[in-house]
Amino acid sequence: MTMLKIFVGTMYGGALDVAEQVSPLFEAAGYEVAILEQPTLEDLVDASPDLALFCVSTTGSGDFPGNFVPFARALDERSPSLTWLRYGLIALGDSSYGETFCGAGRRLDEMLAGLGANRLGERLEVDAMETFMADDAALPWVEEWIEDQQLKVA
């Protein structure tokens, strides 16, 4: 079965909630879904998924959440070739933080692109100042993403 891994970076559970809410959409599209709350670089490179979705919130001044720091650090230090990787990215942030809005998601996107990964479509940036429940923005985005990128496998 075709594997989708959802890599979650969350401080208060918002990004995990998004991952759990969108998971059934991917299952309906024919994927076996694994949600990784403590993702490691090995989860990405040693057991390569057919497709990856990153759901990452931003903390502090554009920082990665604590559970995601080891993954991001390993990605930066080991710099594996990711030319095979197709991914999507949902970044959660708060626009009241100005320039660091969705900073973790934007930085992750740059890191992945720098390693040759191929982002499918546009990154979704969810603003907590405008959208109380992030899944209200994420669910229609994922439905459209699956359709536009022709990701159905079933």
C-alpha positions as CSV (number, residue, x, y, z in Angstrom):
1,M,0.0,0.0,0.0
2,T,1.1,3.5,-0.7
3,M,2.6,5.2,2.4
4,L,2.0,8.8,3.6
5,K,3.8,10.0,6.7
6,I,2.6,13.1,8.5
7,F,5.5,14.7,10.4
8,V,4.1,16.8,13.3
9,G,5.8,19.7,15.0
10,T,3.5,21.0,17.8
11,M,3.7,22.8,21.1
12,Y,0.1,22.8,22.3
13,G,-1.4,20.1,20.0
14,G,-2.8,22.2,17.2
15,A,-0.6,20.7,14.5
16,L,-1.3,17.2,15.8
17,D,-5.1,17.9,15.7
18,V,-4.7,19.0,12.0
19,A,-2.8,15.8,11.3
20,E,-5.5,13.6,12.9
21,Q,-8.3,15.5,11.1
22,V,-6.7,15.2,7.6
23,S,-5.6,11.6,8.0
24,P,-9.0,10.1,6.9
25,L,-8.9,12.2,3.7
26,F,-5.6,10.5,2.7
27,E,-6.9,7.0,3.8
28,A,-9.9,7.6,1.5
29,A,-7.5,8.5,-1.3
30,G,-5.8,5.1,-0.9
31,Y,-2.9,5.8,1.5
32,E,-1.7,4.0,4.6
33,V,-1.1,6.9,7.0
34,A,1.4,7.2,9.8
35,I,1.3,10.2,12.1
36,L,4.7,10.9,13.7
37,E,4.5,13.0,16.9
38,Q,8.2,12.5,17.6
39,P,9.6,12.4,14.1
40,T,13.2,11.4,13.5
41,L,15.3,11.8,10.3
42,E,15.3,8.0,10.1
43,D,11.5,8.1,9.8
44,L,12.0,10.0,6.5
45,V,15.2,8.6,5.0
46,D,15.4,5.0,6.2
47,A,11.8,4.1,5.7
48,S,11.0,6.5,2.9
49,P,7.3,7.3,2.4
50,D,5.7,7.7,-1.0
51,L,4.4,11.1,0.1
52,A,5.1,13.3,3.2
53,L,3.0,16.0,4.8
54,F,4.5,18.3,7.4
55,C,2.2,19.9,9.9
56,V,4.4,22.3,11.8
57,S,3.5,25.1,14.3
58,T,5.8,28.0,15.1
59,T,6.9,28.9,18.6
60,G,8.8,31.8,20.1
61,S,10.5,34.0,17.4
62,G,9.9,31.6,14.5
63,D,11.3,28.5,16.2
64,F,10.5,24.8,15.8
65,P,8.4,23.3,18.5
66,G,10.5,21.2,21.0
67,N,9.3,17.8,19.7
68,F,10.5,18.8,16.1
69,V,13.9,20.2,17.0
70,P,15.8,16.9,16.9
71,F,14.3,16.2,13.4
72,A,15.2,19.7,12.1
73,R,18.7,19.6,13.7
74,A,19.4,16.1,12.1
75,L,18.1,17.3,8.7
76,D,20.4,20.4,8.9
77,E,23.5,18.5,10.2
78,R,23.3,15.4,8.0
79,S,22.0,17.1,4.8
80,P,20.7,13.9,3.2
81,S,19.7,14.1,-0.5
82,L,15.9,14.3,-0.7
83,T,15.5,14.4,-4.4
84,W,13.0,11.5,-4.2
85,L,10.8,13.3,-1.7
86,R,7.4,14.6,-2.7
87,Y,5.8,16.6,0.1
88,G,3.2,19.1,1.3
89,L,3.5,21.6,4.2
90,I,0.9,23.1,6.5
91,A,2.5,25.8,8.7
92,L,0.7,27.2,11.7
93,G,1.5,30.6,13.1
94,D,0.2,33.8,14.5
95,S,0.5,36.9,12.4
96,S,0.7,39.2,15.5
97,Y,4.4,38.0,15.6
98,G,5.1,39.9,12.4
99,E,8.1,38.7,10.4
100,T,8.4,35.4,12.3
101,F,4.8,34.4,11.3
102,C,4.9,30.7,10.3
103,G,8.7,30.9,10.6
104,A,9.2,27.3,11.5
105,G,7.2,26.1,8.5
106,R,8.9,28.5,6.1
107,R,12.3,27.5,7.4
108,L,11.5,23.8,7.1
109,D,10.3,24.4,3.5
110,E,13.6,26.1,2.6
111,M,15.6,23.3,4.3
112,L,13.7,20.6,2.3
113,A,14.0,22.5,-1.0
114,G,17.7,22.9,-0.4
115,L,18.1,19.2,-0.1
116,G,16.3,18.6,-3.4
117,A,12.8,17.7,-2.1
118,N,9.9,18.6,-4.3
119,R,7.0,20.4,-2.7
120,L,3.7,19.7,-4.4
121,G,1.6,22.8,-4.7
122,E,1.7,25.8,-2.4
123,R,2.4,25.8,1.3
124,L,-0.7,26.4,3.5
125,E,-0.1,29.0,6.2
126,V,-2.8,29.1,8.9
127,D,-3.0,32.3,10.9
128,A,-4.3,31.8,14.5
129,M,-5.5,35.5,14.4
130,E,-7.9,34.6,11.6
131,T,-8.7,30.9,12.0
132,F,-9.4,29.7,15.5
133,M,-9.4,26.0,14.6
134,A,-6.5,25.2,12.2
135,D,-8.3,22.2,10.7
136,D,-11.0,24.6,9.4
137,A,-8.4,25.8,6.9
138,A,-6.5,22.5,6.6
139,L,-9.3,20.2,5.6
140,P,-10.4,22.0,2.4
141,W,-6.8,22.7,1.5
142,V,-5.9,18.9,1.8
143,E,-9.0,18.0,-0.3
144,E,-7.9,20.4,-3.0
145,W,-4.3,19.4,-2.7
146,I,-5.1,15.7,-3.2
147,E,-7.3,16.6,-6.3
148,D,-5.0,19.2,-7.8
149,Q,-1.8,17.1,-7.4
150,Q,-3.6,13.9,-8.6
151,L,-2.5,12.1,-5.4
152,K,-5.3,9.5,-5.3
153,V,-4.0,6.0,-5.5
154,A,-7.2,4.0,-4.9
